[in-house]
Amino acid sequence: MSKPRKQIILNEILFWKQNKLLPEHYCDFLATLYTEGEQEETEQEKKAKQAVLAKEKRTNIVMTTLLAIVGILSFVGMFALSAYTAVCAIIAAGVTALLFVRAAVVALKHPSLAVLYHIMAALLIFGITIYISTAYFPKNDNLLFLALLFNCALWLITGIKQNLLYFTLSGALAGMIVIGYWLYLLL
C-alpha cells in the first residue's frame, strides 16, 4: 500500500478513536495493523486533525456559523437599519439561496444540518416578505395578512411535498392562527 494512502487511513482511524466512533482497542488494533507497530503515539495524535472526517466537520461548522451570522445580521438589518434595508434584504435573499444550496449538498450525509439550513432559509424568506409588505405598503394590513398566509402556505406545501413534519405542522398551525386573528379583527 502506498504511503499517502496508508497515512489517510491512519488519520481516519485516529479521528474515529478521538471521537469514539469505534472502541479504543479496535482503533489501537487497526493502527498497529496499518503501521506495523512502527509509529509513535504523539505523532499520530497530531495527524488525526488531518483526517478527512475532521476536515469535513470543521468545514460544516464554519459554513453553518458563517451563514447563520450573515443571515441574522441581514434579518436584523432589514428592520433596524432604516438606511440600508434594501441592501440587507438583497443580502438576505442571497443567503437564503445559499442556505438552500448548502442544504441540498449536506442532506445525505448530515440530515440534521439540512434541517437547520431549511429552517434558517424559511425564516429569512418570512423576514423578506414581511419587510416588503411593511416597507412598500405600510398602511395595508390585509396585504400583511396575505404575506403571512403566503408564508404559511409555502411551509405547508414544502412540508407535504418534501415529507418534512416540522414544516407541515408549522405551516398548518401558523395558518390557522393568522386566519383566526384576521377573522377576530374583522368582527
C-alpha positions in Angstrom: 0.0 0.0 0.0 1.3 3.4 -0.9 2.4 5.7 1.9 -0.1 8.6 1.3 -3.0 6.1 1.3 -1.8 4.5 4.4 -1.5 7.9 6.1 -5.1 8.8 5.2 -6.3 5.5 6.7 -4.3 6.1 9.9 -5.7 9.7 10.2 -9.2 8.3 9.9 -8.6 5.7 12.5 -7.2 8.3 14.9 -10.2 10.5 14.2 -12.5 7.6 15.0 -10.6 6.9 18.2 -10.8 10.6 19.4 -14.5 10.9 18.6 -15.3 7.4 20.0 -16.7 6.2 16.7 -15.1 2.8 17.4 -14.0 1.3 20.7 -10.5 2.4 21.6 -9.0 -1.1 21.5 -10.3 -1.6 17.9 -8.7 1.6 16.8 -5.4 0.6 18.5 -5.5 -2.7 16.8 -6.2 -1.2 13.4 -3.5 1.5 13.9 -1.0 -1.2 14.8 -2.0 -3.3 11.9 -1.5 -0.4 9.4 1.7 1.0 10.9 3.1 -2.5 11.5 4.0 -1.3 15.0 6.4 1.4 13.9 4.7 4.8 14.5 4.8 6.9 17.7 1.6 7.8 19.6 2.2 11.6 19.8 2.8 11.9 16.1 -0.4 10.0 15.3 -2.5 12.3 17.5 -1.2 15.4 15.7 -2.2 13.9 12.3 -5.7 13.0 13.5 -6.7 16.6 12.7 -5.8 15.9 9.1 -8.4 13.2 8.8 -11.0 13.6 6.0 -13.9 13.4 8.5 -12.2 16.0 10.7 -11.8 18.4 7.8 -15.4 17.9 6.8 -16.6 18.5 10.3 -14.6 21.8 10.5 -16.0 22.9 7.1 -19.6 22.2 8.2 -19.1 24.1 11.4 -17.5 27.1 9.7 -20.2 27.2 6.9 -23.1 26.9 9.3 -21.7 29.6 11.6 -20.9 32.0 8.7 -24.3 31.5 7.1 -26.1 31.9 10.5 -24.2 35.1 11.4 -24.8 36.7 7.9 -28.4 35.6 8.0 -29.1 37.0 11.4 -27.3 40.3 10.6 -29.2 40.8 7.4 -32.5 39.8 9.1 -31.9 42.4 11.9 -30.6 44.9 9.4 -33.8 44.8 7.4 -35.8 46.0 10.3 -33.3 48.0 12.4 -31.2 49.9 9.8 -33.5 52.3 8.0 -30.9 53.5 5.6 -29.7 50.0 4.4 -32.9 48.0 4.5 -32.9 47.3 0.8 -29.3 46.2 0.8 -30.0 43.9 3.8 -33.0 42.4 2.0 -30.8 41.6 -1.0 -28.2 40.1 1.2 -30.9 38.0 3.0 -32.1 36.8 -0.4 -28.6 35.7 -1.3 -28.1 34.0 2.0 -31.4 32.2 1.5 -30.3 30.9 -1.8 -27.0 29.7 -0.3 -28.8 28.0 2.5 -31.0 26.0 0.1 -27.9 25.0 -1.9 -26.0 24.1 1.2 -29.0 22.1 2.5 -29.1 20.1 -0.8 -25.3 19.4 -0.5 -25.3 18.1 3.1 -28.7 16.5 3.1 -27.5 12.9 2.5 -24.6 12.9 5.0 -25.9 15.2 7.7 -29.7 15.4 7.7 -29.8 17.4 10.9 -27.7 20.2 9.3 -30.1 20.2 6.3 -33.0 20.7 8.8 -31.2 23.7 10.3 -30.5 25.2 6.9 -34.1 24.7 5.8 -35.4 26.5 9.0 -32.9 29.3 8.6 -33.9 29.8 5.0 -37.7 29.7 5.8 -37.2 32.4 8.5 -35.3 34.6 6.1 -38.0 34.2 3.4 -40.5 35.1 6.2 -38.5 38.2 7.1 -38.1 39.3 3.5 -41.9 39.0 2.8 -42.8 40.9 5.9 -40.2 43.6 5.1 -41.6 44.0 1.6 -45.2 44.1 2.9 -44.5 46.7 5.6 -42.0 48.8 3.6 -43.9 49.2 0.4 -47.5 49.0 1.8 -47.2 50.4 5.4 -50.9 51.1 5.9 -52.3 47.9 4.3 -52.9 45.3 7.0 -54.7 43.0 4.6 -51.6 42.7 2.5 -49.6 41.9 5.6 -52.0 39.1 6.4 -51.8 37.8 2.8 -48.0 37.8 3.1 -48.3 35.8 6.3 -50.7 33.3 4.7 -48.3 33.0 1.7 -45.5 32.0 4.1 -47.8 29.5 5.9 -48.9 28.0 2.6 -45.3 27.8 1.4 -44.3 26.0 4.6 -47.3 23.7 4.4 -46.7 22.8 0.7 -43.0 22.3 1.3 -43.7 20.1 4.3 -46.1 17.9 2.4 -44.0 17.6 -0.8 -40.7 17.0 1.0 -42.3 15.0 3.8 -41.0 17.4 6.4 -43.2 17.2 9.5 -41.8 20.4 11.1 -42.8 22.5 8.0 -46.2 20.8 7.7 -47.1 21.5 11.4 -45.7 25.0 11.5 -47.5 25.9 8.2 -50.8 24.5 9.3 -50.7 25.9 12.9 -49.4 29.3 11.8 -52.0 29.5 9.0 -54.8 28.7 11.5 -53.5 31.4 13.9 -53.3 34.0 11.2 -56.7 33.3 9.8 -58.2 33.2 13.3 -56.6 36.6 14.2 -57.7 38.1 10.9 -61.3 37.0 11.5 -61.1 38.3 15.0 -60.1 41.8 13.7 -62.8 41.8 11.1 -65.5 41.1 13.7 
